[in-house]
Structures are given as structure tokens and as C-alpha cells.
Amino acid sequence: MPIRQISVFVENKSGKLAEVTGVLADAGIDIRALSIADTADYGILRLIVSKPEAALAALRAAGLTVSATEVLAVRLDDKPGALHRVLGALGKAHIAVAYIYAFLGRERVSAYVILRVEDNGQAASVLADSGAALLEEPEVYGI
């Protein structure tokens, strides 16, 4: 049940993030979630978008360095301990999480977590067995 995440290499210079968001806006692509990890000179912008293939094409056409990565998306009840239960299940199965970021949905009843792990298949199986709600691509892109 992996979903596609778009990663964009972005220089740490004024206006560079706006360049990326402008390309996506012009292509009619909604950003559903994002995260950025940076160093002094550059950042990696990670995005969940409404139309990943179109985003890849538009960003590449704009001359940006971009790639796609498969990640997992999990819907959680927006309650204390919900994230702990998911991470606890992965930890018990010795599955390391490379990175994680979260966002709230429009209805504000659920929270959503994007997980990058080494083995999506194994992690998806562990999460499903623990009762976690894994999301399919159309559901995530339409949030």
C-alpha cells in the first residue's frame, strides 16, 4: 500500500521554495503534506501531492532535481497515544523509521502520518496486523 512522495532538491536561497510551489500551482496540483530537511546550502522538500506523476513532470520541466519515493500513509485517531501504538508495532517488529511527518485532515477527526521505512511490505503487514489504517493512493491524494 505504498504511496508516492515527491522529493525536490532545493537550494537554501530566497525564492527557491516559492519556485517549487509556483510550478505546482501553475500545474493545478494541490499539496497535501510537506516536510523539509535542510543543511546550510540546500534542503530536501518532501511532498505528498494530489497528482504525483503530473508533479514530477512539471517540476522536471522547470529544471528542478526531483525524484519519487514510496512511503506509507497511516490514518490515526487524533487522540493521545495513537502514534505511539503505530511506532510501537514497528519497533516490536524491528522496523526502523527513517523519517516521519504528519498532518491533519479537513475533518479534524483524524491525523495522518507519512512513514519512510526500509521495507514497505513488511511494515505494511505489521501495521495492518496491529489494526492501523493504511491508506491507498487515491484516498491520500484526495485528503
Salt bridges, closest charged atoms under 4 A:
GLU11 OE2 - LYS13 NZ 3.32
GLU11 OE1 - LYS16 NZ 3.86
GLU19 OE1 - LYS16 NZ 3.61
ASP30 OD2 - ARG32 NH2 3.49
GLU53 OE2 - ARG4 NE 3.09
GLU139 OE2 - ARG75 NH1 2.52
